[in-house]
Amino acid sequence: MFRSVRHMIYDLIEWRSQILSGTLPQDELKELKKKVTAKIDYGNRILDLDLVVRDEDGNILDPEQTSTISLFRAHEIASKQVEERLQEEKSQKQNIDINRQAKFAATPSFALFVNLKNVVCKIGEDAEVLMSLYDPLESKFISENYLVRWSSCGLPKDIDRLHNLRAVFTDLGSKDLKREKISFVCQIVRVGRMELRDNNTRKLTSGLRRPFGVAGNCE
């Protein structure tokens, strides 16, 4: 209810600024005023407030100058319009819910949760650990990489993420489940010198990314 009223208030604020701008032609201004009054009547109805009786131009009818029969007929027309609007909103909501359920039923979504405990690999330098999903039959990766930067000390570079290296591979649909094979691939990239045994300080390099190892598990 709060979200519905908030959206209506935002619409009324926008329409009010358009009316006060004085730039709208008379026909558009008339239509906009009708739109504003219809929105107000609809909001009063869903909030269980009194229904304001108006004339064709959206002006509030004066009970001192309007007959009882005219007020009654105007009230009937206004109530009918609000009820039609409520039924229309209800029908649209039901259609949206049905379409959403049909969409989820036709294309279910799955996810794979990964929790990295440790990297048992003697590298000697900093490394990058990349994990991803791979289709060996199509020879292509079907997900993005989950990257963890590993230090030469055998701990994550971001020490605050120790014991909290988790990732979720999302949006795996029915098409992915129908694949014959899906491999979980882990790649290790060494970041440092060109050669580990290079002790020549003149030729010493740093920050170079070199493939170091790869492992995979096929399901």
C-alpha positions in Angstrom: 0.0 0.0 0.0 2.8 2.4 0.9 4.6 1.8 -2.5 1.3 2.3 -4.4 0.6 5.6 -2.6 4.2 6.7 -3.1 4.0 6.1 -6.8 0.7 8.0 -7.1 2.2 11.0 -5.1 5.2 11.1 -7.4 2.8 11.1 -10.4 0.7 13.9 -8.9 3.8 16.0 -8.2 5.0 15.6 -11.8 1.6 16.5 -13.2 1.2 19.5 -10.9 4.5 20.9 -12.1 3.3 20.5 -15.7 0.0 22.3 -15.0 1.8 25.2 -13.2 4.3 25.6 -16.0 1.6 27.1 -18.2 3.1 25.7 -21.4 0.4 23.1 -22.1 -2.2 23.7 -24.8 -5.8 23.9 -23.6 -6.8 20.4 -24.8 -3.8 18.7 -23.2 -4.3 20.8 -20.0 -7.9 19.6 -19.8 -6.9 15.9 -20.3 -4.2 16.2 -17.7 -6.6 17.7 -15.1 -8.9 14.8 -15.7 -6.0 12.4 -15.3 -5.1 14.1 -12.0 -8.6 14.0 -10.6 -9.0 10.3 -11.6 -5.7 9.5 -9.8 -6.9 11.3 -6.7 -10.2 9.5 -6.7 -8.5 6.2 -7.1 -6.1 6.9 -4.3 -9.0 7.9 -2.0 -10.8 4.7 -2.8 -7.9 2.3 -2.0 -7.3 4.3 1.2 -11.0 4.0 2.2 -11.4 7.8 2.1 -14.5 9.8 1.0 -15.2 9.9 -2.7 -15.2 13.5 -4.0 -18.0 14.2 -6.6 -16.9 16.2 -9.6 -18.3 17.5 -12.8 -17.1 16.6 -16.3 -14.2 19.1 -16.1 -13.0 17.6 -12.8 -14.2 20.5 -10.6 -15.7 19.6 -7.2 -19.5 20.0 -7.3 -20.9 22.5 -4.8 -23.8 20.8 -2.8 -25.3 24.3 -2.2 -25.8 24.8 -6.0 -26.3 21.2 -7.2 -29.5 19.3 -6.8 -29.6 16.1 -4.8 -30.4 14.0 -7.8 -27.5 15.4 -9.8 -25.2 14.8 -6.9 -26.4 11.2 -6.6 -26.0 10.5 -10.4 -22.5 12.1 -10.3 -21.6 9.9 -7.3 -22.8 6.8 -9.2 -20.7 7.7 -12.2 -17.6 8.4 -10.1 -18.0 5.2 -8.1 -18.4 3.2 -11.3 -15.2 4.7 -12.8 -13.2 4.0 -9.7 -14.4 0.4 -9.5 -13.5 -0.1 -13.2 -10.1 1.2 -12.5 -9.7 -1.1 -9.5 -10.8 -4.1 -11.6 -8.4 -3.1 -14.4 -5.5 -2.8 -11.9 -6.4 -6.2 -10.4 -6.5 -7.8 -13.8 -3.2 -6.3 -14.8 -1.6 -7.6 -11.6 -2.9 -11.1 -12.2 -1.6 -11.1 -15.7 1.8 -10.0 -14.6 1.9 -12.7 -11.9 0.8 -15.3 -14.4 3.4 -14.2 -17.0 6.1 -14.2 -14.3 5.2 -17.7 -13.1 5.1 -19.0 -16.7 8.5 -17.3 -17.4 10.1 -18.9 -14.3 8.6 -22.3 -15.1 9.8 -22.2 -18.7 13.3 -20.9 -17.8 14.2 -21.9 -14.3 17.4 -20.4 -12.9 20.0 -22.3 -10.9 23.2 -21.3 -9.1 26.5 -22.9 -8.0 28.0 -21.9 -4.7 31.8 -22.1 -4.4 33.8 -21.8 -1.1 37.5 -21.6 -1.5 39.3 -23.1 1.5 42.9 -23.1 0.5 45.4 -23.2 -2.4 47.9 -26.0 -1.8 50.4 -25.3 -4.5 54.0 -24.3 -4.0 54.5 -21.3 -6.3 57.1 -19.1 -4.6 55.6 -15.9 -5.8 52.2 -14.1 -5.9 49.5 -15.7 -8.0 46.0 -15.3 -9.3 43.5 -18.1 -8.9 40.7 -18.0 -11.5 37.7 -20.3 -11.2 35.1 -20.7 -13.9 32.6 -23.1 -15.6 33.6 -24.7 -18.9 31.9 -26.8 -21.5 34.5 -29.3 -22.8 32.3 -30.4 -25.8 31.8 -26.9 -27.1 35.3 -25.8 -25.9 34.2 -22.6 -24.3 33.7 -21.1 -20.9 30.1 -20.6 -19.9 30.7 -18.2 -17.0 32.8 -15.4 -15.8 35.9 -15.9 -13.7 35.9 -15.7 -10.0 39.3 -14.2 -9.2 41.3 -14.6 -5.9 44.7 -13.0 -5.5 47.1 -15.3 -3.6 50.3 -14.1 -2.0 53.6 -15.9 -1.9 53.1 -16.5 1.8 50.3 -18.9 1.1 47.5 -16.6 2.1 45.0 -14.4 0.3 46.4 -10.9 -0.7 43.3 -9.4 1.0 43.8 -10.9 4.4 40.4 -9.7 5.6 38.8 -12.3 3.2 40.6 -15.2 4.9 38.1 -18.0 5.4 35.5 -16.0 3.5 36.4 -16.7 -0.1 32.9 -17.4 -1.5 31.3 -17.0 -4.9 28.0 -17.8 -6.6 27.8 -18.7 -10.3 24.2 -17.5 -11.1 21.8 -17.6 -14.0 22.4 -21.2 -14.9 19.3 -22.2 -16.8 17.8 -25.4 -18.1 20.0 -25.1 -21.2 23.1 -25.5 -19.0 21.6 -28.5 -17.1 21.1 -30.2 -20.5 24.8 -30.0 -21.3 26.4 -33.4 -21.4 29.4 -32.2 -19.4 30.3 -29.1 -17.4 33.8 -28.7 -16.0 34.7 -26.6 -13.0 38.1 -25.2 -14.0 40.7 -23.6 -11.7 43.6 -21.8 -13.4 46.7 -20.5 -11.5 48.6 -17.6 -13.0 52.0 -16.7 -11.5 52.6 -13.0 -11.1 56.3 -12.0 -10.8 59.6 -12.7 -12.6 60.0 -14.2 -16.0 62.0 -17.1 -14.5 61.8 -18.3 -11.0 65.5 -19.2 -10.9 66.6 -15.8 -12.4 68.9 -14.3 -9.8 70.5 -11.8 -12.1 69.5 -8.4 -10.6 70.1 -6.6 -13.9 67.6 -8.8 -15.7 65.2 -9.0 -12.8 61.6 -8.4 -13.8 58.4 -8.2 -11.8 54.6 -8.1 -12.3 54.6 -10.5 -15.3 51.7 -12.9 -15.6 52.7 -16.4 -16.5 50.5 -19.5 -16.7 51.5 -21.9 -13.8 48.8 -24.6 -13.5 45.3 -25.7 -14.2 42.9 -28.2 -12.7 39.3 -29.3 -13.4 36.5 -31.4 -12.3 34.0 -32.7 -14.8 30.3 -33.4 -13.9 
